[in-house]
Amino acid sequence: MVQLLQRFERQARTEFSAEAETFIRQTYMKSVDINGHTEYLTETGKMIVDEIFAELIKHAKEKYVCGGIN
């Protein structure tokens, strides 16, 4: 999961250059909110998690078709 988040950050740095750090920070800040005593994912956070899981599933399917992870 950390590697996928790092990949997201690298991609953001490539696309946004000088504004990348601000974009990444704002994206992460918008991903989680606090409601009373509980943290929860916002729509932005859900989109990030959905994207990560989609990539994990794609990778697992590719490895399964190829005969497993070596």
Rosetta blueprint (number, residue, H / E / L):
1 M L
2 V H
3 Q H
4 L H
5 L H
6 Q H
7 R H
8 F H
9 E H
10 R H
11 Q H
12 A H
13 R H
14 T H
15 E H
16 F H
17 S H
18 A H
19 E H
20 A H
21 E H
22 T H
23 F H
24 I H
25 R H
26 Q H
27 T H
28 Y H
29 M H
30 K H
31 S H
32 V E
33 D E
34 I E
35 N E
36 G L
37 H L
38 T E
39 E E
40 Y E
41 L E
42 T L
43 E H
44 T H
45 G H
46 K H
47 M H
48 I H
49 V H
50 D H
51 E H
52 I H
53 F H
54 A H
55 E H
56 L H
57 I H
58 K H
59 H H
60 A H
61 K H
62 E H
63 K H
64 Y H
65 V H
66 C L
67 G L
68 G L
69 I L
70 N L
